[in-house]
Amino acid sequence: MHLRSSSKFSSDISIEEPVETDKNGNSLTLMDTIASDKSITEEIDQKIETEKLYKYITKLLNPREKIIMCLRYGLGGSKPLPQREVANKLKISRSYVSRLEKKSIDILKKSFK
């Protein structure tokens, strides 16, 4: 609401600007109302690690292993699937999916060290 009412002054808004006062009389800033469990540095680190993961998947895994990892963990925006469903899609056994998944994870872990 505060941002809408001051949209004509949008260049003057700061995240440190008080937008309200709580019941104890303390000033509530815009920064206080933005919920985030992670700091900016944690988010950047996670993004960097995610980009590395995708690079390693593309570079180090064979096509079947890539497909299994993407299907199992929902990489690339898809929904994560159980091993049984991955096995049905690829027409292989669930135990083979499990072995390839474990092998792929080991390869990826080593690449991060």
N, C-alpha and C positions, 0 to 999 in steps of 0.2 A: 504494500500500500504506500509506504513511504517513498519508494522509488517511482511509482506511478505519479504521485502528487508532485514530485520534484523532477519530473522528466524534462521540463524545460530548462532545468539547471543540471542536467546529467553530467556535464563536464566538471561540476563542482562537488560531486558526491565522492566521499572517501569511505573506505571500509572501517575506518576508525571513528566516523561520524556517529554521534548518539542518535538513535532512532526512537528510543523509548526509555522510560524509567521503570525499573521493577518495583515490587511492592515494598522493598526496603529503601527506596529512594536512590538506588544505584543506577548509574547510566548503563543502558544496554546499547552496544554498538552493532553495526551491521555484521562485523566479524563474529560477534558472539552468536548471532542467529544462523550462521552458516555451519551446518553440521558436517564434520569430517573426522573420521577415525584415524586417518593417515596424514602425515605431514607431506608437504610438497616433495621433499627429498625422498621419502619412502615411495611415493607414487612414481617419481622419475626413475628410481632404482628398479622398481617393478617393471616399468615399461622397457627399460634397457634389457633386463633379464628375459622378458617375454620376446623381444626382438631377437636376442641370441638364441633362444629356444627354437624359434621358427627357422632361423638360419641353420642351426645344427640339424633339425629334422629334415630340411631340404637337402642339406649337403651329405649327411652321414647315413641316413636310412634308405633302404631300398623302397620301391613303390608300394609293396604290400605292407611293410612296416609303417610307412607314412600314413597309409589309409587307416590302419588299425589304430594308431595313436590319435589321429584326428577324430575317428568315430568314437573311440573309448572316452576321450577327454573333452570332446566338444570343441576342438580347436577349429578356428576359422568360422566361428559363429554358429556351428551346428549344436544340436542337443547331445550330451554325452549318452552313450548307449552301453548296456550291459554286455559282457563278453558273449553271452548266448545270442543276442541280436546281431552283433558284429559277425559272429561265426555264420549265422544264417545268411546274412547279406553277402559274405565272401564265399559261401559254400565250402567252408572248412570246419574242422571240429573246434569246440570251445577250448579244449586243452591246447590245441595248436595256437589259437589266438592268445591264450595265456602265456605260452612259451615265447611267442614273438613279441608280445607286449613287454615281458620281463627283460628280454634281450635288448629291446629298443631303449627301455629305461636305463639299463646298465650303460649302454653306449652314450646316451645323453648325459648321465651323471658324470662319466669320465670326461666328457668334453667341457664340463663346467669347472673342472678342477685345474 
